[in-house]
């Protein structure tokens, strides 16, 4: 078996285990979501607990929950009995992760947790385990086969556990009415966050920086305007103030190959008459989506009356750290 086929086999094994997880998802998932939501809506939090590989998965689940508006913290089982249990408070929900359900470090915490008014949701591969039996809700993450050739290294089991954590986070997100704007508030430094916070009017070229030309301007004149504005396109404005079209560097290159003498001809003969446009009050992320979907580098911005008021050049997205 070649290396590529071996890699595919690993993916097939993990995919099948995810399918099994989907097939057996039941009312326990519903109960878990309701517990988590009730805690969050009463100023509680989700405390994700695990150790080892389950701990690594727990850290990711806690991060995903927090970044999507569901306040969560991660507590390493090894540190819980040495002071870190102080982060737990009445009203919290414990999300405990252990594939065996018999992890000593984690089960040793349970008596201490009993002193708090908390509920426990567990993920284990054994519904009869000590952890599962002491939980308010148990979610089964049992797998038939690890993707490890020796069936030893946690692979399928950690994938299933992480996927179930994602499912909890995404359903909570939807149930609690989390919006794109909320995501942006939690991710102001990231590309997506900036794209959701900035509006088109904040990133577009306008005024003296807008390469605006008339339909009867020659291609040579238009190229000079584009060069002086360091733009990859020029907006062609109709006599009535509306949008006539757009002329891009790509339009010039394509047409120059057919007609080397186009420089003295009106730009209206070569412009794109119905370019992709956007409104000034749309979000910057919408610009990214349109540029990608239409495979273009420039977007004309129109006002409510359909008049061109700006241009977004792909170069500008880099300046605003949107690419």
Number of C-alpha atoms within 10 A of each C-alpha: 5 6 8 8 10 12 11 11 14 16 14 13 18 22 15 15 23 20 11 16 20 13 9 11 14 12 11 15 18 13 16 22 19 14 19 24 21 16 21 21 11 10 10 21 25 28 24 26 26 25 22 13 16 23 20 15 22 29 21 17 26 24 18 19 22 17 19 21 20 25 18 24 20 21 24 21 25 17 12 19 15 9 8 13 17 9 13 21 16 14 18 25 27 25 27 28 28 29 25 18 22 17 18 13 16 21 17 15 16 15 9 12 17 11 10 13 12 19 22 24 27 28 26 25 22 21 18 14 16 15 27 25 14 15 18 17 21 25 26 23 30 20 21 13 18 20 22 13 11 8 12 10 13 15 19 26 25 22 19 23 28 20 18 22 20 17 15 19 24 17 14 21 18 11 12 14 11 15 12 13 12 16 17 21 15 14 17 14 11 13 15 19 21 20 23 22 18 18 19 22 19 13 19 22 21 17 10 8 16 22 25 23 22 19 22 16 15 19 23 15 17 26 22 13 19 23 14 11 17 14 23 19 29 27 30 28 19 17 11 8 13 16 23 22 24 27 26 21 14 13 14 20 12 11 13 13 10 9 11 10 11 18 16 11 15 18 27 20 14 18 21 17 14 10 17 16 18 21 20 22 15 15 20 26 19 16 24 18 11 17 17 11 9 9 9 15 18 26 23 26 26 19 14 9 8 13 17 27 22 26 30 27 22 19 14 17 17 10 10 15 13 19 13
